Amino acid sequence: MSDIRCIGIGTGGGDAPGLNAVIRAATKAAIIKYGWKVIGIPDGFDGLIWPEKAFELTQKDVSGILPRGGTILGTTNRGDPFHYKTVENGKEVSRDISSQIIANAAKLGIDAIITIGGDGSQKIGYELFQRGMKIVGVPKTIDNDLSATQVTFGFDTALHTVTDAIDKIHTTAASHHRVMVVEVMGRDCGWIALEAGIAGGAHVILIPEIPFTIDHVCRYIAEREKGGKHFTIVVVAEGVKLPPELKENRRVSSIGNLIGNAIAVGSKKEVRISVLGHIQRGGTPTPFDRILATRFGVAAVDLIAAGGFGMMVALHGDSIISVDVAHAIGHLKSVDPRGELVSAARAIGIGFGDN
Ligand code: F6P
């Protein structure tokens, strides 16, 4: 028999379409299936610094949020209770306020917490678990770069957004005979660039996992010109490793601008640059993301009922499983440069700027 009566839910790190679907599913399952009380913790673990800001989540509160992007709980990607930054006597200092967080959760009557977040949030959750807090994790990131789960919710929605943007850029690129550089998210891994690039019919895809040179990209463009194709679409992941000649300007301009300007010089073609930015994190989640998020929310509640603390839900094949957070954090899922997806892209003539 579980001794849980009340759970807390918080969202941490960058938002992703589908967060509200997890909050809704976990709240409903906790109330309907187990009869628990649910408390919403605002702005990740920061919300436990001021427990008076936490609020009860009823079924009414989560009604209608399934299609909404963002998170009704708010989030931050700076809140770390083990290194909480504050200003004292005019100086920024970092303090460990984890015991205050744990005490405040207890004051609110919270028996266990679902933390919905990426690698950073799961790491904080795990450290709180090691200090006695009952935590289960739900993985999240539009970048889809967590190795413990096959897919994270938010990725599919981001792919739709980026593919739609590339489709739109295609027509104007062809009309003006231009090179169009599209910068997409993907801080450490190139999943969004690779998959949306393939789906959108990009000609060159530049990702962190495959070193490239501007020279190779320009030669690719020249080859297309020779073949009668006077426009080229280059999709660039924001986390690409820049060639040495561009490295020193990394902080001065966006990656897309740096690469686009270098291509303009090298190819002597007219180049336009689109930085898609946070558009990729917004919008209504796709049905795939809504369903995955719902399954994750329900599974997290079941995990609490089963006493699976220090664990995180994950997608494995067709099943939702639970994995040890300790083993899940810190392991990036990178694109395999020799994998099937990259090979398929190369087979249809997509260039990666490496030959
Ligand atoms: O990790 C998700 C992500 O969207 C990255 O792709 C991107 O680099 C980062 O978050 C942006 O974070 P912020 O919202 O702090 O600018």
Residues whose N, C-alpha, C, O or C-beta is under 5 A from the ligand:
A	BS01	F6P	G14 I142 D143 M185 G186 R187
